[in-house]
Amino acid sequence: MRFMWIVFFALSTVAAPQSSQQPELQGRIIGRVVNNEGEPIPEARICSSIRAANSETRRCDSQADVDGNFDIAVPIKTSRIFAEKPEAGYWSDGKPDSGLAVRLSQSEPITHALIKIGATPAKLNITAIDTNTGKTVDMLSFVRWIAIDGARSFETSVKGPILIPADMDVVLLVGASGYRTWLYTNLGSPSEVLRLRSGEEKDITAERIPASQ
């Protein structure tokens, strides 16, 4: 009897790990990423999410091709899909209901999706000026914008045009070593934050006050 119990225990310990290692069922999503004007967004990052009762799991490990097309494998429990490309001016807002709802099942494991990533971004050309000398401050530590809704923000130290989301209220800050951080203010209406239309381009002068003053 003791021998039979030992054999049963050994078989149970061997079989248990096998039952817990069932492969996750996979589905497939085929589609394209475009902006609100219908223009394809090349090499956009594709993200998918699985929502449970009180949690959400996201993965952003896929990418569209140079024509904005994608064909990706995802867990069959995937509930939403969205895209982003911050370097081109397209940001996800990070909200649970971002993107498109999708439904996959064992009987229908493949679906198609057209992801609209947002409107063509606006563009800022920023020139920083020393208030004492009137000379241009070339070395900026950072340019940062923060959306008023708190869902999006971006910071860069790269010199050149700054892309921001269209039709969205943002706070704009500019920093440079040896100077106070500059905050954008609309002189015509100081209470207003920065808001630009899709495709709009705006030149802004940031008057930099030395930190010693």
C-alpha positions in Angstrom: 0.0 0.0 0.0 2.8 2.3 0.9 4.5 1.6 -2.5 1.3 2.5 -4.4 1.0 5.8 -2.5 4.6 6.7 -3.4 4.0 6.0 -7.0 0.8 8.0 -7.0 2.6 11.0 -5.4 5.4 10.9 -7.9 3.0 10.8 -10.8 1.1 13.8 -9.4 4.2 15.9 -9.0 5.2 15.2 -12.5 1.8 15.9 -14.0 1.0 19.1 -12.1 3.5 21.4 -14.0 2.3 20.2 -17.3 -1.3 21.3 -16.7 -0.2 24.8 -15.7 1.9 25.3 -18.9 -1.0 25.3 -21.4 -0.1 27.6 -24.3 -2.0 30.9 -24.4 -4.5 31.0 -27.2 -3.5 33.5 -29.9 -5.5 35.7 -32.2 -4.5 37.9 -35.1 -5.3 41.6 -35.9 -4.7 42.9 -39.4 -5.0 46.6 -40.2 -3.6 50.0 -40.9 -2.7 53.1 -38.9 -3.7 56.5 -40.2 -4.2 60.0 -38.9 -7.6 61.8 -38.8 -6.9 63.0 -42.3 -6.5 59.4 -43.6 -2.8 59.7 -44.2 -0.9 56.5 -43.3 1.5 56.7 -40.3 4.7 54.7 -41.1 6.3 52.6 -38.4 3.8 53.6 -35.7 4.0 51.5 -32.4 1.1 49.2 -32.0 -0.3 48.5 -28.5 -2.9 46.1 -27.3 -4.5 45.7 -23.9 -6.4 43.0 -21.9 -8.8 44.3 -19.3 -9.9 42.3 -16.3 -12.3 43.3 -13.6 -9.9 45.6 -11.8 -6.8 45.6 -13.9 -5.4 46.1 -17.4 -2.4 44.6 -19.1 -0.8 46.4 -22.0 1.9 45.4 -24.5 3.5 47.7 -27.1 5.9 45.3 -28.8 4.7 45.6 -32.4 5.2 48.1 -35.2 3.5 49.1 -38.4 5.4 48.9 -41.7 6.5 51.9 -43.8 3.0 52.1 -45.3 1.3 52.0 -41.9 0.1 48.4 -42.3 0.3 45.8 -39.6 -0.4 42.1 -39.1 0.2 41.1 -35.5 -0.4 38.1 -33.2 -2.1 38.9 -29.8 -3.6 36.9 -27.0 -7.2 36.0 -27.8 -8.3 37.8 -24.6 -7.2 41.1 -26.1 -9.9 43.8 -25.8 -8.5 47.0 -27.3 -5.8 48.1 -29.7 -4.3 51.5 -30.3 -1.2 53.1 -31.8 1.2 56.0 -31.1 4.3 57.6 -32.6 5.5 60.4 -30.2 8.4 61.4 -32.4 6.0 62.3 -35.2 3.6 64.1 -32.9 1.1 61.4 -32.2 0.6 60.4 -28.5 -1.7 58.0 -26.8 -3.7 59.5 -23.9 -3.1 56.4 -21.8 -6.8 56.1 -20.9 -8.4 52.6 -20.6 -10.8 53.3 -23.4 -8.0 54.5 -25.9 -8.1 53.1 -29.4 -10.5 50.5 -30.8 -12.4 47.7 -29.0 -11.7 44.3 -30.6 -13.3 40.9 -30.0 -11.5 37.7 -30.7 -12.6 34.1 -30.0 -11.6 30.6 -30.8 -14.2 30.5 -33.6 -13.2 33.9 -34.9 -9.5 34.5 -34.1 -8.8 37.0 -36.8 -10.2 40.6 -37.1 -9.4 43.7 -39.1 -8.8 47.2 -37.7 -8.3 50.8 -38.9 -6.6 52.7 -36.2 -7.0 56.5 -36.3 -4.1 57.9 -34.4 -5.2 61.5 -34.2 -5.1 64.8 -36.0 -1.9 66.2 -37.8 0.1 67.8 -34.9 0.8 71.5 -34.6 4.4 72.8 -34.7 6.3 75.2 -32.5 9.5 77.1 -33.5 11.0 78.3 -30.2 13.7 81.0 -30.0 15.2 81.7 -26.6 16.5 85.2 -25.9 18.7 86.4 -23.0 16.7 89.4 -21.4 20.0 91.2 -20.5 21.9 90.9 -23.7 19.2 90.3 -26.3 21.3 87.4 -27.7 20.0 84.0 -28.6 20.3 81.2 -26.1 21.3 78.2 -28.2 21.8 75.5 -25.5 18.3 74.6 -24.2 18.2 72.0 -21.4 14.6 71.0 -22.3 11.4 72.0 -23.9 8.4 70.4 -22.2 4.7 70.5 -22.8 2.0 69.1 -20.5 -1.6 68.6 -21.5 -4.1 70.2 -19.2 -6.0 66.9 -18.9 -2.8 65.4 -17.4 -3.0 62.4 -19.8 -0.1 63.4 -22.0 3.3 65.1 -21.8 6.5 65.3 -23.7 10.0 66.6 -23.1 12.9 67.0 -25.5 16.3 68.6 -25.6 16.6 68.3 -29.4 17.0 71.6 -31.2 14.4 72.2 -33.9 10.6 72.3 -34.3 8.5 71.0 -31.4 5.4 68.9 -32.2 2.4 69.2 -30.0 -1.1 67.7 -30.1 -3.6 69.7 -32.1 -6.7 71.3 -30.5 -5.5 70.6 -27.0 -4.7 73.0 -24.1 -1.1 72.5 -23.1 1.3 74.2 -20.7 4.7 75.0 -22.3 8.0 75.3 -20.3 11.5 76.0 -21.6 14.6 75.4 -19.6 18.3 76.3 -20.1 21.3 76.0 -17.9 21.9 79.2 -15.9 18.4 80.6 -16.6 15.0 80.4 -14.8 12.5 78.1 -16.3 10.3 80.0 -18.8 6.5 79.4 -18.8 4.5 80.3 -21.9 1.9 83.1 -21.3 -0.4 84.6 -23.9 0.2 88.3 -23.5 -3.2 89.1 -25.0 -5.0 86.9 -22.5 -2.6 85.8 -19.7 -5.1 83.3 -18.3 -5.0 81.3 -21.5 -2.7 78.3 -22.1 -1.3 77.3 -25.5 -3.7 75.8 -28.0 -3.0 75.3 -31.7 -5.1 73.9 -34.6 -4.2 70.8 -36.6 -1.2 71.6 -38.9 -0.8 75.1 -37.5 2.8 76.4 -37.1 3.7 79.1 -34.5 6.9 81.0 -33.7 7.4 81.7 -30.0 10.1 83.8 -28.3 11.1 82.7 -24.8 12.7 85.5 -22.9 15.2 83.9 -20.6 16.0 85.6 -17.2 19.4 84.6 -15.7 19.0 82.5 -12.6 21.1 84.9 -10.6 18.5 87.7 -11.0 
